Amino acid sequence: MSYDTMVEQIKAVPPECLVEIENYIQFVLYRYSQTSKANKAKNLSKHFGSITFNKDALVIQKEIRNEWN
């Protein structure tokens, strides 16, 4: 749907209904902002960095535990 079509439909709505349309548009924008924040938050390596392991993680953990032996 294009903006022009939507504007024409909104112009045809009685003035009493404009408050409901405004509330719905605000709800849609809020929901969009929440989902876009959730999608951005999935990849935390950008904020905390990421580590690439050359070995198996369990081998590294065993080496750390045996560090003082």
Secondary structure, DSSP 8 states (H G I E B T S, - for coil): --HHHHHHHHHTS-GGGHHHHHHHHHHHHHHHHHHHHHHHHT-THHHH-----SS-HHHHHHHHHTTT-
